[in-house]
Amino acid sequence: MTNSTTVENQTNLVDVEISTQIAEGESVDVPRQHLLDLDDFSSQEITELLDSAEGMLEIVGRDSRKTPALRGKTIITMFFENSTRTRVSFEQAGKILGADVINVTASASSVSKGESLLNTVKTLQAMDIDALVVRHPHSGAPYFIARHAAASVVNAGDGTHAHPTQSLLDLFTVRNHVGELAGKKIAIVGDILYSRVARSDIIAFQKMGAAVVVSCPNTLLPDEWKPGSTLDESAGFNGLKLAKSVDEAVDSADVVMALRIQQERQDAGHLPSLREYSDRWGINSKRLSLANDDALLMHPGPMNEGVEISSEVAHGAQSVVEEQVRNGVAVRMAVLYKLCAQGKSTRIGAG
């Protein structure tokens, strides 16, 4: 029996089971196969992942951190862009859970020889993998991969589109400090146009009931977004406020998040200079003082200190940047466990 036939048979069995539950009036909890974005996640699903990450964080803090939860599973991280935090944290997360983790980079793969993305995915799938963690410079690439892979696909960042696990770890970090997120004010300052983190964080925090305000130069906003306006559901958001100034965005905020200027994704002409950006939009002690006294300062990394964030506040008492990195391992453990542990194997001969 071929691998594709096995997967099809298993899928049919699941479909029959779900149809029977629906006919009998039972509630149906369909396991997710992929994590591509958070826009189709409910607040309950997000909460369950964050709750799972609480337990994973306890494991991360142990002297002996190895667990057999994903023993026998194979996870491949395939990064077509440079990364330190995300790639290493996924690798560490998989290994702590007992999985075999293999790292693949574009420069060291057959992609550098001209192999297509589709053929690369099919080659990896033929090696009986359970999960594929992908970062790609083109928006939508993980969705394309998910359509052709039997393994679970995790989006580790695609172009300017989404970075769901970063948003989950940001939610997790804030929740650990402030508890309930509903009603909290989240100020996001920086490169909104090119930042995949910005879009995912806006969606994630709004799903959990927080009020999100953004601020950045007009040249780093989508053309249809106008400072001083509020974006409703027709724009894909639930009351996203576009502040007229950084001071307005940061004022009385519970969380202030500075975003990196995505210079590698930009054409020239978006900013007069980095110095002017720092003066007008950079987060420093004076601007941070406008937020609540116990406000959290966040940054998804890597930081350009002296540009979007000053060194003084980046390493100050309100900064939780290092905590974000530590929490990233626990959150990605929760994601890998959810996708790999509960699903049936797609390997040849499984079942």
Secondary structure by P-SEA (a helix, b strand, c coil): ccaaaaaaaaaaaaaaaaaaaaaaccccccccccccccccccaaaaaaaaaaaaaaaaaaacccccccccccbbbbbbbcccccaaaaaaaaaaaaaccbbbbbccccccccccccaaaaaaaaaaacccbbbbbbcccaaaaaaaaccccbbbcccccccccaaaaaaaaaaaaacccccccbbbbbbccccccaaaaaaaaaaaaabbbbbbbcccccccccccccccccccccccccccccccccccccccbbbbbccccccccccccccaaaaaacccccaaaaaacccbbbbbbccccccccccccccccccccaaaaaaaaaaaaaaaaaaaacccccccccccc
